[in-house]
Amino acid sequence: DAGGTVLRLAGLYTLERGAHSAWFKMGSVASSPQTLINQVHYDDAAAAAVAALLRPARAEVLVVADDKPLSRADICAQASRLPRFSQSERPTFTPDEGSSAVLGKVIDSSYTRAKIGWKPRYATFAEFVDQQLEQ
């Protein structure tokens, strides 16, 4: 066993990239609007990777995510506050027939934070949007 830490990342995003951007481009998405999605900003994911590299290697899997999962509809509502998306029509979500009513997975990354001493700069996607609007 060579050891080593594996980081599993939640949905990655930046201002230009991520689920929100893809959904706005698609317009219509065959998924439930209420499915919860954990996310993590690219910079926060990179910071978690650095934090993991700076500690002794251990054979473990750690999950990296922000503090609050949002529904697809909420992610789009937050993104629509940004100038880049504010003039665009919000995507519509329509679940596939026969799809289950799965509401997604809620990730708790508190164990990861404690193990590697990491904390995301953007605690939530909404906080990221707020900071972008302040700039």
C-alpha positions as CSV (number, residue, x, y, z in Angstrom):
1,D,0.0,0.0,0.0
2,A,1.7,3.2,-1.2
3,G,-0.8,5.4,0.6
4,G,-2.1,8.6,-0.9
5,T,-5.1,10.9,-0.6
6,V,-7.8,11.0,-3.2
7,L,-9.9,14.1,-3.4
8,R,-13.4,13.8,-4.7
9,L,-14.6,17.2,-5.9
10,A,-18.2,18.4,-5.9
11,G,-19.5,20.2,-9.0
12,L,-16.8,22.7,-10.1
13,Y,-17.6,26.2,-11.2
14,T,-16.2,29.6,-12.1
15,L,-18.0,32.7,-13.4
16,E,-17.9,31.3,-16.9
17,R,-17.9,27.5,-16.3
18,G,-20.0,25.2,-14.4
19,A,-23.5,23.7,-14.3
20,H,-25.1,27.2,-14.3
21,S,-23.4,28.1,-17.5
22,A,-24.2,24.9,-19.2
23,W,-27.9,25.1,-18.2
24,F,-28.2,28.7,-19.5
25,K,-26.8,27.5,-22.8
26,M,-29.1,24.5,-23.0
27,G,-32.2,26.5,-22.2
28,S,-34.2,23.4,-21.5
29,V,-32.9,20.7,-19.2
30,A,-34.4,17.2,-18.7
31,S,-33.9,17.1,-15.0
32,S,-35.8,18.1,-11.9
33,P,-35.4,21.7,-10.8
34,Q,-35.3,20.7,-7.1
35,T,-32.4,18.2,-7.3
36,L,-29.8,19.4,-4.8
37,I,-26.2,19.9,-6.0
38,N,-23.1,20.5,-4.0
39,Q,-20.5,22.7,-5.7
40,V,-17.0,24.0,-5.2
41,H,-15.2,26.9,-6.9
42,Y,-12.2,25.9,-9.0
43,D,-9.9,28.0,-6.8
44,D,-11.3,26.4,-3.6
45,A,-10.7,22.9,-5.1
46,A,-7.1,23.9,-6.0
47,A,-6.6,25.2,-2.4
48,A,-7.9,21.9,-1.0
49,A,-5.5,19.9,-3.3
50,V,-2.6,22.0,-2.0
51,A,-3.6,21.5,1.6
52,A,-3.8,17.8,1.1
53,L,-0.4,17.7,-0.6
54,L,1.2,19.6,2.3
55,R,0.4,16.9,4.9
56,P,1.7,13.4,5.2
57,A,0.2,11.0,2.7
58,R,-2.5,8.8,4.0
59,A,-4.6,6.2,2.2
60,E,-8.0,7.9,2.3
61,V,-10.7,9.5,0.2
62,L,-11.8,13.0,1.1
63,V,-14.7,14.9,-0.3
64,V,-14.4,18.6,-1.2
65,A,-17.5,20.7,-1.3
66,D,-18.9,24.1,-0.3
67,D,-21.2,24.6,2.7
68,K,-24.6,24.5,1.2
69,P,-26.1,22.4,-1.7
70,L,-28.5,24.3,-3.8
71,S,-31.2,23.1,-6.1
72,R,-30.8,23.5,-9.9
73,A,-33.5,26.2,-9.8
74,D,-31.7,28.0,-7.0
75,I,-28.3,27.8,-8.8
76,C,-29.9,29.4,-11.9
77,A,-31.6,32.1,-9.8
78,Q,-28.3,33.0,-8.2
79,A,-26.5,33.0,-11.6
80,S,-29.2,35.2,-13.1
81,R,-28.1,38.0,-10.7
82,L,-24.8,38.2,-12.5
83,P,-24.5,40.6,-15.4
84,R,-23.3,37.8,-17.7
85,F,-26.7,35.9,-17.2
86,S,-29.1,38.7,-16.1
87,Q,-30.4,39.3,-19.7
88,S,-30.8,35.6,-20.5
89,E,-33.9,33.6,-20.0
90,R,-33.6,31.2,-17.1
91,P,-33.4,27.5,-18.1
92,T,-36.5,25.4,-17.7
93,F,-36.2,22.0,-16.0
94,T,-38.5,19.1,-16.9
95,P,-37.9,15.7,-15.3
96,D,-37.7,12.8,-17.7
97,E,-40.8,10.6,-17.6
98,G,-40.1,7.6,-15.4
99,S,-37.2,9.4,-13.6
100,S,-37.2,9.0,-9.8
101,A,-37.8,11.8,-7.5
102,V,-34.2,11.7,-6.2
103,L,-33.4,15.0,-4.6
104,G,-29.6,14.7,-5.0
105,K,-26.9,14.1,-2.5
106,V,-26.0,16.4,0.3
107,I,-22.2,16.4,0.9
108,D,-20.8,17.2,4.3
109,S,-17.1,18.0,3.9
110,S,-16.5,18.9,7.5
111,Y,-14.3,15.8,7.9
112,T,-12.2,16.9,4.9
113,R,-11.8,20.4,6.4
114,A,-10.7,19.0,9.7
115,K,-8.2,16.5,8.1
116,I,-6.5,18.9,5.8
117,G,-7.1,22.3,7.5
118,W,-9.0,23.7,4.5
119,K,-11.9,26.1,4.3
120,P,-13.5,27.3,1.0
121,R,-13.1,31.0,0.2
122,Y,-16.7,30.8,-1.2
123,A,-18.8,29.1,1.4
124,T,-21.7,28.9,-1.1
125,F,-22.5,29.6,-4.7
126,A,-24.7,32.5,-3.5
127,E,-21.7,34.0,-1.6
128,F,-19.6,33.7,-4.8
129,V,-22.3,35.6,-6.7
130,D,-22.4,38.3,-4.0
131,Q,-18.7,38.8,-4.1
132,Q,-18.7,39.0,-7.9
133,L,-21.4,41.7,-7.7
134,E,-19.3,43.7,-5.2
135,Q,-16.3,43.9,-7.6
